[in-house]
Amino acid sequence: MDSVERASAPSLHHNEAPDSRRLDTATATFRMLSDPTRLHILWLLAQEPSDVTSLVERTGASRTSVSQHLAKLRFSGLVTTQRESRRVVYSIAGGHLTRLVMEGLNHADHKVTGEPAHD
């Protein structure tokens, strides 16, 4: 990889100490993840983009509840939308968020099953 490619490649490591803006942004993200229905929706969207009807069926939550959670997730920038004819299809917003959701649920799996923690 040459220096131009390296400069434009996304970094997975940010070694600087977080400032208050970054801490506030991360806290807002964790706050959005703190609701079980929203976390379930994000986990589902990490598997594949979906519309409201599919998310209602797969979460077991009411249409109103799913719509309200999606509005909050969209407002906070954690999901994106794409219109396909009359349907609105929701997607999780990026790989960092996908990994965060998956790691959170992997951590929960270890806690629930008693499997030892690992690096």
N, CA, C and O atoms as CSV, one atom per row, in Angstrom:
chain,resi,resn,atom,element,x,y,z
A,1,MET,N,N,0.851,-1.159,0.000
A,1,MET,CA,C,0.000,0.000,0.000
A,1,MET,C,C,0.905,1.232,0.000
A,1,MET,O,O,1.775,1.367,0.860
A,2,ASP,N,N,0.697,2.133,-0.969
A,2,ASP,CA,C,1.522,3.338,-0.996
A,2,ASP,C,C,0.977,4.404,-0.052
A,2,ASP,O,O,-0.079,4.211,0.551
A,3,SER,N,N,1.687,5.531,0.085
A,3,SER,CA,C,1.316,6.555,1.066
A,3,SER,C,C,-0.032,7.189,0.767
A,3,SER,O,O,-0.732,7.590,1.697
A,4,VAL,N,N,-0.422,7.293,-0.506
A,4,VAL,CA,C,-1.725,7.862,-0.863
A,4,VAL,C,C,-2.839,6.925,-0.410
A,4,VAL,O,O,-3.837,7.373,0.154
A,5,GLU,N,N,-2.673,5.632,-0.653
A,5,GLU,CA,C,-3.672,4.657,-0.218
A,5,GLU,C,C,-3.786,4.631,1.304
A,5,GLU,O,O,-4.888,4.560,1.848
A,6,ARG,N,N,-2.635,4.691,1.993
A,6,ARG,CA,C,-2.640,4.688,3.459
A,6,ARG,C,C,-3.358,5.915,4.007
A,6,ARG,O,O,-4.101,5.814,4.983
A,7,ALA,N,N,-3.143,7.058,3.395
A,7,ALA,CA,C,-3.758,8.305,3.869
A,7,ALA,C,C,-5.276,8.283,3.716
A,7,ALA,O,O,-5.986,8.892,4.515
A,8,SER,N,N,-5.779,7.587,2.697
A,8,SER,CA,C,-7.222,7.566,2.470
A,8,SER,C,C,-7.906,6.342,3.085
A,8,SER,O,O,-9.134,6.268,3.113
A,9,ALA,N,N,-7.118,5.385,3.576
A,9,ALA,CA,C,-7.692,4.175,4.175
A,9,ALA,C,C,-8.276,4.512,5.546
A,9,ALA,O,O,-7.672,5.263,6.311
A,10,PRO,N,N,-9.453,3.958,5.859
A,10,PRO,CA,C,-10.035,4.218,7.174
A,10,PRO,C,C,-9.200,3.564,8.272
A,10,PRO,O,O,-8.691,2.455,8.110
A,11,SER,N,N,-9.074,4.260,9.370
A,11,SER,CA,C,-8.286,3.750,10.488
A,11,SER,C,C,-9.191,3.055,11.490
A,11,SER,O,O,-10.266,3.561,11.813
A,12,LEU,N,N,-8.772,1.914,11.978
A,12,LEU,CA,C,-9.502,1.211,13.023
A,12,LEU,C,C,-8.935,1.544,14.390
A,12,LEU,O,O,-9.503,1.155,15.411
A,13,HIS,N,N,-7.819,2.263,14.418
A,13,HIS,CA,C,-7.163,2.586,15.686
A,13,HIS,C,C,-7.024,4.099,15.812
A,13,HIS,O,O,-6.501,4.764,14.918
A,14,HIS,N,N,-7.492,4.619,16.914
A,14,HIS,CA,C,-7.379,6.039,17.220
A,14,HIS,C,C,-6.716,6.129,18.592
A,14,HIS,O,O,-7.367,5.952,19.622
A,15,ASN,N,N,-5.427,6.404,18.590
A,15,ASN,CA,C,-4.645,6.310,19.818
A,15,ASN,C,C,-4.657,7.564,20.671
A,15,ASN,O,O,-4.150,7.544,21.793
A,16,GLU,N,N,-5.220,8.653,20.173
A,16,GLU,CA,C,-5.278,9.873,20.970
A,16,GLU,C,C,-6.348,9.740,22.047
A,16,GLU,O,O,-7.361,9.066,21.856
A,17,ALA,N,N,-6.108,10.390,23.174
A,17,ALA,CA,C,-7.104,10.396,24.250
A,17,ALA,C,C,-8.359,11.126,23.762
A,17,ALA,O,O,-8.253,12.153,23.091
A,18,PRO,N,N,-9.540,10.609,24.090
A,18,PRO,CA,C,-10.765,11.249,23.610
A,18,PRO,C,C,-11.010,12.591,24.304
A,18,PRO,O,O,-10.828,12.724,25.514
A,19,ASP,N,N,-11.428,13.582,23.511
A,19,ASP,CA,C,-11.797,14.873,24.071
A,19,ASP,C,C,-13.278,14.842,24.458
A,19,ASP,O,O,-13.954,13.835,24.247
A,20,SER,N,N,-13.774,15.925,25.014
A,20,SER,CA,C,-15.156,15.939,25.505
A,20,SER,C,C,-16.163,15.730,24.381
A,20,SER,O,O,-17.205,15.116,24.605
A,21,ARG,N,N,-15.886,16.214,23.199
A,21,ARG,CA,C,-16.814,16.027,22.071
A,21,ARG,C,C,-16.933,14.551,21.696
A,21,ARG,O,O,-18.032,14.055,21.448
A,22,ARG,N,N,-15.824,13.867,21.656
A,22,ARG,CA,C,-15.837,12.437,21.327
A,22,ARG,C,C,-16.502,11.635,22.446
A,22,ARG,O,O,-17.269,10.710,22.177
A,23,LEU,N,N,-16.211,11.985,23.692
A,23,LEU,CA,C,-16.859,11.290,24.813
A,23,LEU,C,C,-18.368,11.509,24.796
A,23,LEU,O,O,-19.129,10.574,25.046
A,24,ASP,N,N,-18.806,12.723,24.507
A,24,ASP,CA,C,-20.243,13.015,24.428
A,24,ASP,C,C,-20.901,12.236,23.288
A,24,ASP,O,O,-22.004,11.711,23.442
A,25,THR,N,N,-20.220,12.168,22.148
A,25,THR,CA,C,-20.754,11.441,21.001
A,25,THR,C,C,-20.855,9.950,21.297
A,25,THR,O,O,-21.859,9.315,20.973
A,26,ALA,N,N,-19.817,9.392,21.911
A,26,ALA,CA,C,-19.843,7.969,22.267
A,26,ALA,C,C,-20.928,7.693,23.294
A,26,ALA,O,O,-21.623,6.680,23.211
A,27,THR,N,N,-21.075,8.587,24.261
A,27,THR,CA,C,-22.106,8.423,25.285
A,27,THR,C,C,-23.493,8.432,24.655
A,27,THR,O,O,-24.352,7.636,25.034
A,28,ALA,N,N,-23.715,9.321,23.701
A,28,ALA,CA,C,-25.012,9.373,23.007
A,28,ALA,C,C,-25.275,8.067,22.261
A,28,ALA,O,O,-26.406,7.583,22.231
A,29,THR,N,N,-24.237,7.500,21.662
A,29,THR,CA,C,-24.397,6.218,20.970
A,29,THR,C,C,-24.749,5.118,21.957
A,29,THR,O,O,-25.677,4.345,21.719
A,30,PHE,N,N,-24.022,5.040,23.052
A,30,PHE,CA,C,-24.320,4.016,24.060
A,30,PHE,C,C,-25.728,4.201,24.631
A,30,PHE,O,O,-26.407,3.219,24.930
A,31,ARG,N,N,-26.163,5.432,24.782
A,31,ARG,CA,C,-27.520,5.696,25.274
A,31,ARG,C,C,-28.548,5.102,24.300
A,31,ARG,O,O,-29.547,4.524,24.729
A,32,MET,N,N,-28.307,5.244,23.003
A,32,MET,CA,C,-29.229,4.692,22.012
A,32,MET,C,C,-29.210,3.164,22.027
A,32,MET,O,O,-30.209,2.524,21.697
A,33,LEU,N,N,-28.079,2.585,22.407
A,33,LEU,CA,C,-27.963,1.127,22.473
A,33,LEU,C,C,-28.543,0.559,23.763
A,33,LEU,O,O,-28.660,-0.659,23.898
A,34,SER,N,N,-28.906,1.412,24.707
A,34,SER,CA,C,-29.325,0.933,26.027
A,34,SER,C,C,-30.764,0.431,26.075
A,34,SER,O,O,-31.200,-0.080,27.107
A,35,ASP,N,N,-31.501,0.563,24.993
A,35,ASP,CA,C,-32.873,0.049,24.955
A,35,ASP,C,C,-32.885,-1.305,24.253
A,35,ASP,O,O,-32.347,-1.423,23.152
A,36,PRO,N,N,-33.491,-2.341,24.867
A,36,PRO,CA,C,-33.474,-3.678,24.256
A,36,PRO,C,C,-34.099,-3.736,22.862
A,36,PRO,O,O,-33.600,-4.460,22.000
A,37,THR,N,N,-35.165,-3.002,22.626
A,37,THR,CA,C,-35.788,-3.039,21.295
A,37,THR,C,C,-34.888,-2.387,20.265
A,37,THR,O,O,-34.724,-2.912,19.164
A,38,ARG,N,N,-34.297,-1.239,20.611
A,38,ARG,CA,C,-33.389,-0.586,19.663
A,38,ARG,C,C,-32.177,-1.458,19.389
A,38,ARG,O,O,-31.731,-1.557,18.246
A,39,LEU,N,N,-31.636,-2.092,20.425
A,39,LEU,CA,C,-30.485,-2.972,20.230
A,39,LEU,C,C,-30.867,-4.148,19.334
A,39,LEU,O,O,-30.090,-4.544,18.466
A,40,HIS,N,N,-32.060,-4.709,19.539
A,40,HIS,CA,C,-32.523,-5.815,18.701
A,40,HIS,C,C,-32.658,-5.353,17.251
A,40,HIS,O,O,-32.251,-6.064,16.332
A,41,ILE,N,N,-33.225,-4.170,17.044
A,41,ILE,CA,C,-33.365,-3.625,15.689
A,41,ILE,C,C,-31.997,-3.464,15.040
A,41,ILE,O,O,-31.810,-3.850,13.886
A,42,LEU,N,N,-31.046,-2.901,15.766
A,42,LEU,CA,C,-29.706,-2.720,15.205
A,42,LEU,C,C,-29.039,-4.056,14.903
A,42,LEU,O,O,-28.348,-4.194,13.894
A,43,TRP,N,N,-29.245,-5.041,15.778
A,43,TRP,CA,C,-28.685,-6.371,15.501
A,43,TRP,C,C,-29.286,-6.929,14.211
A,43,TRP,O,O,-28.570,-7.476,13.373
A,44,LEU,N,N,-30.598,-6.788,14.056
A,44,LEU,CA,C,-31.250,-7.266,12.831
A,44,LEU,C,C,-30.723,-6.531,11.599
A,44,LEU,O,O,-30.485,-7.146,10.560
A,45,LEU,N,N,-30.543,-5.225,11.718
A,45,LEU,CA,C,-30.037,-4.454,10.578
A,45,LEU,C,C,-28.574,-4.769,10.293
A,45,LEU,O,O,-28.113,-4.586,9.166
A,46,ALA,N,N,-27.843,-5.237,11.292
A,46,ALA,CA,C,-26.471,-5.679,11.058
A,46,ALA,C,C,-26.456,-6.953,10.215
A,46,ALA,O,O,-25.473,-7.236,9.530
A,47,GLN,N,N,-27.545,-7.719,10.266
A,47,GLN,CA,C,-27.653,-8.944,9.464
A,47,GLN,C,C,-28.025,-8.616,8.020
A,47,GLN,O,O,-27.480,-9.190,7.077
A,48,GLU,N,N,-28.976,-7.667,7.865
A,48,GLU,CA,C,-29.416,-7.269,6.528
A,48,GLU,C,C,-30.325,-6.046,6.630
A,48,GLU,O,O,-31.021,-5.869,7.630
A,49,PRO,N,N,-30.319,-5.201,5.595
A,49,PRO,CA,C,-31.252,-4.072,5.573
A,49,PRO,C,C,-32.691,-4.592,5.596
A,49,PRO,O,O,-32.979,-5.653,5.042
A,50,SER,N,N,-33.590,-3.845,6.235
A,50,SER,CA,C,-34.975,-4.300,6.384
A,50,SER,C,C,-35.935,-3.120,6.392
A,50,SER,O,O,-35.549,-1.986,6.678
A,51,ASP,N,N,-37.188,-3.407,6.074
A,51,ASP,CA,C,-38.234,-2.392,6.190
A,51,ASP,C,C,-38.954,-2.557,7.527
A,51,ASP,O,O,-38.698,-3.508,8.265
A,52,VAL,N,N,-39.854,-1.624,7.831
A,52,VAL,CA,C,-40.553,-1.630,9.116
A,52,VAL,C,C,-41.334,-2.927,9.308
A,52,VAL,O,O,-41.293,-3.514,10.389
A,53,THR,N,N,-42.029,-3.372,8.295
A,53,THR,CA,C,-42.849,-4.587,8.415
A,53,THR,C,C,-42.003,-5.786,8.823
A,53,THR,O,O,-42.389,-6.552,9.706
A,54,SER,N,N,-40.860,-5.945,8.188
A,54,SER,CA,C,-39.965,-7.053,8.526
A,54,SER,C,C,-39.450,-6.922,9.960
A,54,SER,O,O,-39.379,-7.911,10.689
A,55,LEU,N,N,-39.093,-5.712,10.359
A,55,LEU,CA,C,-38.584,-5.500,11.716
A,55,LEU,C,C,-39.660,-5.759,12.766
A,55,LEU,O,O,-39.363,-6.279,13.841
A,56,VAL,N,N,-40.904,-5.402,12.465
A,56,VAL,CA,C,-42.027,-5.681,13.377
A,56,VAL,C,C,-42.169,-7.187,13.559
A,56,VAL,O,O,-42.291,-7.678,14.681
A,57,GLU,N,N,-42.153,-7.914,12.447
A,57,GLU,CA,C,-42.305,-9.373,12.507
A,57,GLU,C,C,-41.164,-10.014,13.292
A,57,GLU,O,O,-41.391,-10.924,14.089
A,58,ARG,N,N,-39.948,-9.544,13.070
A,58,ARG,CA,C,-38.776,-10.184,13.659
A,58,ARG,C,C,-38.515,-9.781,15.102
A,58,ARG,O,O,-37.895,-10.542,15.845
A,59,THR,N,N,-38.975,-8.592,15.522
A,59,THR,CA,C,-38.771,-8.180,16.916
A,59,THR,C,C,-39.946,-8.567,17.798
A,59,THR,O,O,-39.787,-8.737,19.007
A,60,GLY,N,N,-41.135,-8.707,17.197
A,60,GLY,CA,C,-42.332,-8.961,17.987
A,60,GLY,C,C,-42.879,-7.708,18.641
A,60,GLY,O,O,-43.850,-7.780,19.394
A,61,ALA,N,N,-42.275,-6.558,18.368
A,61,ALA,CA,C,-42.744,-5.284,18.910
A,61,ALA,C,C,-43.848,-4.732,18.010
A,61,ALA,O,O,-44.000,-5.157,16.865
A,62,SER,N,N,-44.606,-3.790,18.537
A,62,SER,CA,C,-45.678,-3.190,17.740
A,62,SER,C,C,-45.085,-2.310,16.638
A,62,SER,O,O,-43.945,-1.854,16.737
A,63,ARG,N,N,-45.865,-2.084,15.604
A,63,ARG,CA,C,-45.437,-1.228,14.496
A,63,ARG,C,C,-45.118,0.180,15.005
A,63,ARG,O,O,-44.134,0.794,14.594
A,64,THR,N,N,-45.965,0.676,15.903
A,64,THR,CA,C,-45.747,2.010,16.461
A,64,THR,C,C,-44.414,2.075,17.191
A,64,THR,O,O,-43.650,3.023,17.006
A,65,SER,N,N,-44.128,1.072,18.019
A,65,SER,CA,C,-42.884,1.037,18.780
A,65,SER,C,C,-41.676,0.981,17.848
A,65,SER,O,O,-40.724,1.742,18.021
A,66,VAL,N,N,-41.708,0.093,16.870
A,66,VAL,CA,C,-40.589,-0.045,15.937
A,66,VAL,C,C,-40.386,1.260,15.173
A,66,VAL,O,O,-39.250,1.701,15.000
A,67,SER,N,N,-41.454,1.874,14.720
A,67,SER,CA,C,-41.348,3.137,13.986
A,67,SER,C,C,-40.737,4.233,14.847
A,67,SER,O,O,-39.900,5.002,14.376
A,68,GLN,N,N,-41.152,4.306,16.111
A,68,GLN,CA,C,-40.597,5.317,17.006
A,68,GLN,C,C,-39.113,5.074,17.266
A,68,GLN,O,O,-38.318,6.014,17.277
A,69,HIS,N,N,-38.744,3.819,17.472
A,69,HIS,CA,C,-37.326,3.502,17.692
A,69,HIS,C,C,-36.500,3.808,16.444
A,69,HIS,O,O,-35.393,4.336,16.550
A,70,LEU,N,N,-37.025,3.484,15.271
A,70,LEU,CA,C,-36.310,3.784,14.034
A,70,LEU,C,C,-36.132,5.288,13.846
A,70,LEU,O,O,-35.091,5.736,13.365
A,71,ALA,N,N,-37.132,6.059,14.221
A,71,ALA,CA,C,-37.022,7.521,14.119
A,71,ALA,C,C,-35.891,8.034,15.008
A,71,ALA,O,O,-35.116,8.895,14.593
A,72,LYS,N,N,-35.796,7.510,16.221
A,72,LYS,CA,C,-34.721,7.917,17.134
A,72,LYS,C,C,-33.361,7.495,16.580
A,72,LYS,O,O,-32.402,8.266,16.619
A,73,LEU,N,N,-33.285,6.269,16.066
A,73,LEU,CA,C,-32.026,5.774,15.511
A,73,LEU,C,C,-31.613,6.579,14.281
A,73,LEU,O,O,-30.431,6.857,14.076
A,74,ARG,N,N,-32.578,6.941,13.485
A,74,ARG,CA,C,-32.283,7.740,12.288
A,74,ARG,C,C,-31.838,9.140,12.689
A,74,ARG,O,O,-30.859,9.657,12.151
A,75,PHE,N,N,-32.549,9.758,13.630
A,75,PHE,CA,C,-32.204,11.093,14.088
A,75,PHE,C,C,-30.790,11.129,14.671
A,75,PHE,O,O,-30.066,12.109,14.499
A,76,SER,N,N,-30.406,10.064,15.356
A,76,SER,CA,C,-29.079,10.008,15.971
A,76,SER,C,C,-27.994,9.564,14.984
A,76,SER,O,O,-26.816,9.525,15.341
A,77,GLY,N,N,-28.374,9.234,13.764
A,77,GLY,CA,C,-27.403,8.866,12.741
A,77,GLY,C,C,-26.934,7.422,12.796
A,77,GLY,O,O,-25.938,7.064,12.169
A,78,LEU,N,N,-27.659,6.580,13.556
A,78,LEU,CA,C,-27.242,5.183,13.677
A,78,LEU,C,C,-27.839,4.283,12.604
A,78,LEU,O,O,-27.372,3.163,12.399
A,79,VAL,N,N,-28.871,4.770,11.917
A,79,VAL,CA,C,-29.412,4.044,10.767
A,79,VAL,C,C,-29.572,5.014,9.603
A,79,VAL,O,O,-29.721,6.223,9.784
A,80,THR,N,N,-29.537,4.448,8.418
A,80,THR,CA,C,-29.784,5.209,7.201
A,80,THR,C,C,-30.988,4.606,6.502
A,80,THR,O,O,-31.397,3.485,6.805
A,81,THR,N,N,-31.551,5.349,5.570
A,81,THR,CA,C,-32.713,4.853,4.835
A,81,THR,C,C,-32.484,4.957,3.343
A,81,THR,O,O,-31.688,5.757,2.852
A,82,GLN,N,N,-33.220,4.110,2.645
A,82,GLN,CA,C,-33.237,4.153,1.181
A,82,GLN,C,C,-34.653,3.806,0.748
A,82,GLN,O,O,-35.210,2.796,1.179
A,83,ARG,N,N,-35.224,4.632,-0.092
A,83,ARG,CA,C,-36.576,4.373,-0.581
A,83,ARG,C,C,-36.500,3.414,-1.756
A,83,ARG,O,O,-35.748,3.627,-2.707
A,84,GLU,N,N,-37.297,2.352,-1.672
A,84,GLU,CA,C,-37.428,1.382,-2.759
A,84,GLU,C,C,-38.904,1.319,-3.111
A,84,GLU,O,O,-39.677,0.600,-2.476
A,85,SER,N,N,-39.284,2.074,-4.122
A,85,SER,CA,C,-40.682,2.200,-4.516
A,85,SER,C,C,-41.462,2.809,-3.349
A,85,SER,O,O,-41.207,3.953,-2.973
A,86,ARG,N,N,-42.399,2.069,-2.778
A,86,ARG,CA,C,-43.190,2.586,-1.658
A,86,ARG,C,C,-42.608,2.217,-0.297
A,86,ARG,O,O,-43.072,2.703,0.735
A,87,ARG,N,N,-41.599,1.363,-0.299
A,87,ARG,CA,C,-40.975,0.907,0.952
A,87,ARG,C,C,-39.794,1.786,1.323
A,87,ARG,O,O,-39.099,2.319,0.459
A,88,VAL,N,N,-39.581,1.928,2.619
A,88,VAL,CA,C,-38.363,2.553,3.133
A,88,VAL,C,C,-37.553,1.433,3.778
A,88,VAL,O,O,-38.027,0.751,4.686
A,89,VAL,N,N,-36.335,1.256,3.300
A,89,VAL,CA,C,-35.461,0.195,3.800
A,89,VAL,C,C,-34.400,0.838,4.693
A,89,VAL,O,O,-33.735,1.798,4.303
A,90,TYR,N,N,-34.260,0.292,5.890
A,90,TYR,CA,C,-33.320,0.799,6.886
A,90,TYR,C,C,-32.064,-0.054,6.885
A,90,TYR,O,O,-32.116,-1.267,6.686
A,91,SER,N,N,-30.917,0.613,7.114
A,91,SER,CA,C,-29.620,-0.061,7.210
A,91,SER,C,C,-28.873,0.495,8.406
A,91,SER,O,O,-29.056,1.651,8.787
A,92,ILE,N,N,-28.034,-0.337,8.992
A,92,ILE,CA,C,-27.182,0.131,10.086
A,92,ILE,C,C,-26.107,1.033,9.480
A,92,ILE,O,O,-25.652,0.800,8.360
A,93,ALA,N,N,-25.710,2.051,10.217
A,93,ALA,CA,C,-24.805,3.073,9.677
A,93,ALA,C,C,-23.346,2.745,9.948
A,93,ALA,O,O,-22.725,3.348,10.823
A,94,GLY,N,N,-22.802,1.806,9.214
A,94,GLY,CA,C,-21.371,1.594,9.234
A,94,GLY,C,C,-20.857,0.419,10.031
A,94,GLY,O,O,-21.536,-0.146,10.888
A,95,GLY,N,N,-19.617,0.079,9.705
A,95,GLY,CA,C,-18.959,-1.072,10.296
A,95,GLY,C,C,-18.616,-0.915,11.766
A,95,GLY,O,O,-18.680,-1.885,12.522
A,96,HIS,N,N,-18.249,0.305,12.189
A,96,HIS,CA,C,-17.939,0.502,13.606
A,96,HIS,C,C,-19.156,0.182,14.462
A,96,HIS,O,O,-19.046,-0.514,15.472
A,97,LEU,N,N,-20.307,0.688,14.060
A,97,LEU,CA,C,-21.530,0.442,14.832
A,97,LEU,C,C,-21.908,-1.035,14.791
A,97,LEU,O,O,-22.328,-1.595,15.804
A,98,THR,N,N,-21.765,-1.662,13.641
A,98,THR,CA,C,-22.041,-3.097,13.532
A,98,THR,C,C,-21.166,-3.880,14.501
A,98,THR,O,O,-21.655,-4.748,15.224
A,99,ARG,N,N,-19.863,-3.571,14.515
A,99,ARG,CA,C,-18.946,-4.280,15.419
A,99,ARG,C,C,-19.287,-4.001,16.876
A,99,ARG,O,O,-19.188,-4.896,17.715
A,100,LEU,N,N,-19.687,-2.768,17.189
A,100,LEU,CA,C,-20.064,-2.420,18.555
A,100,LEU,C,C,-21.274,-3.225,19.015
A,100,LEU,O,O,-21.285,-3.764,20.121
A,101,VAL,N,N,-22.283,-3.305,18.167
A,101,VAL,CA,C,-23.491,-4.082,18.488
A,101,VAL,C,C,-23.134,-5.557,18.659
A,101,VAL,O,O,-23.559,-6.192,19.625
A,102,MET,N,N,-22.364,-6.097,17.734
A,102,MET,CA,C,-22.026,-7.517,17.796
A,102,MET,C,C,-21.163,-7.820,19.024
A,102,MET,O,O,-21.369,-8.842,19.678
A,103,GLU,N,N,-20.211,-6.960,19.345
A,103,GLU,CA,C,-19.365,-7.184,20.522
A,103,GLU,C,C,-20.178,-7.080,21.806
A,103,GLU,O,O,-19.966,-7.852,22.741
A,104,GLY,N,N,-21.110,-6.124,21.853
A,104,GLY,CA,C,-21.971,-6.015,23.031
A,104,GLY,C,C,-22.779,-7.276,23.254
A,104,GLY,O,O,-22.920,-7.742,24.385
A,105,LEU,N,N,-23.308,-7.825,22.179
A,105,LEU,CA,C,-24.107,-9.049,22.301
A,105,LEU,C,C,-23.222,-10.272,22.544
A,105,LEU,O,O,-23.646,-11.213,23.215
A,106,ASN,N,N,-22.008,-10.271,22.011
A,106,ASN,CA,C,-21.070,-11.354,22.323
A,106,ASN,C,C,-20.702,-11.318,23.801
A,106,ASN,O,O,-20.614,-12.362,24.448
A,107,HIS,N,N,-20.491,-10.131,24.331
A,107,HIS,CA,C,-20.205,-9.967,25.760
A,107,HIS,C,C,-21.385,-10.497,26.585
A,107,HIS,O,O,-21.191,-11.220,27.562
A,108,ALA,N,N,-22.598,-10.135,26.184
A,108,ALA,CA,C,-23.793,-10.605,26.892
A,108,ALA,C,C,-23.895,-12.128,26.828
A,108,ALA,O,O,-24.274,-12.769,27.808
A,109,ASP,N,N,-23.559,-12.700,25.685
A,109,ASP,CA,C,-23.600,-14.155,25.538
A,109,ASP,C,C,-22.671,-14.824,26.546
A,109,ASP,O,O,-23.036,-15.828,27.158
A,110,HIS,N,N,-21.474,-14.273,26.720
A,110,HIS,CA,C,-20.536,-14.823,27.701
A,110,HIS,C,C,-21.110,-14.717,29.114
A,110,HIS,O,O,-20.998,-15.655,29.902
A,111,LYS,N,N,-21.724,-13.575,29.433
A,111,LYS,CA,C,-22.313,-13.382,30.764
A,111,LYS,C,C,-23.455,-14.369,31.009
A,111,LYS,O,O,-23.565,-14.942,32.093
A,112,VAL,N,N,-24.299,-14.562,30.003
A,112,VAL,CA,C,-25.470,-15.434,30.143
A,112,VAL,C,C,-25.077,-16.896,30.221
A,112,VAL,O,O,-25.633,-17.647,31.022
A,113,THR,N,N,-24.114,-17.314,29.388
A,113,THR,CA,C,-23.747,-18.733,29.321
A,113,THR,C,C,-22.676,-19.119,30.335
A,113,THR,O,O,-22.483,-20.299,30.624
A,114,GLY,N,N,-21.985,-18.123,30.871
A,114,GLY,CA,C,-20.895,-18.424,31.795
A,114,GLY,C,C,-19.591,-18.752,31.103
A,114,GLY,O,O,-18.612,-19.107,31.760
A,115,GLU,N,N,-19.564,-18.636,29.778
A,115,GLU,CA,C,-18.319,-18.887,29.041
A,115,GLU,C,C,-17.267,-17.867,29.485
A,115,GLU,O,O,-17.586,-16.685,29.615
A,116,PRO,N,N,-16.032,-18.290,29.718
A,116,PRO,CA,C,-15.010,-17.362,30.187
A,116,PRO,C,C,-14.748,-16.248,29.164
A,116,PRO,O,O,-14.875,-16.442,27.956
A,117,ALA,N,N,-14.382,-15.091,29.687
A,117,ALA,CA,C,-14.024,-13.956,28.832
A,117,ALA,C,C,-12.713,-14.262,28.105
A,117,ALA,O,O,-11.926,-15.098,28.549
A,118,HIS,N,N,-12.495,-13.584,27.000
A,118,HIS,CA,C,-11.257,-13.751,26.240
A,118,HIS,C,C,-10.963,-12.449,25.535
A,118,HIS,O,O,-11.809,-11.558,25.466
A,119,ASP,N,N,-9.734,-12.343,25.002
A,119,ASP,CA,C,-9.346,-11.135,24.243
A,119,ASP,C,C,-9.755,-11.266,22.804
A,119,ASP,O,O,-9.517,-10.357,22.009
